[in-house]
Amino acid sequence: LRGAFLAEFDNEVGVKVSTQAPGDAVGASLVMALSGMLVPRAELMGHVLSTAVGSETVLTVAAMLQGPQYARNGMIFSVGLVLGFDCDADEVAGGGGTRS
């Protein structure tokens, strides 16, 4: 495990990493490469998604909270793990991961 992060969709700036550990787990270039996984189509919300980016494997799960207290009546966020490239993402995800 190289890191963990929480990303969210901000209505003004788009996808942003809200928190991460360690502090350099997810750089701006990785966020750009993962933007489609961090805010996926509605049918992919709640599913474990995985992809290889450079020397890393990234697993994410996105969700949306709905309610009038959120801008546009919803808050989209994603939780992710950054793994070493030699890790088998399907094994970590319990065999249900989607490889892209």
Secondary structure, 3 states (H helix, E strand, C coil): CCEEEEEEEECCCEEEEEEEECCCCCCHHHHHHHHHHHCCCHHHCCCEEEEEECCEEEEEEEEEEECCCCHHHEEEEEEEEEEECCCCHHHHCCCCCEEC
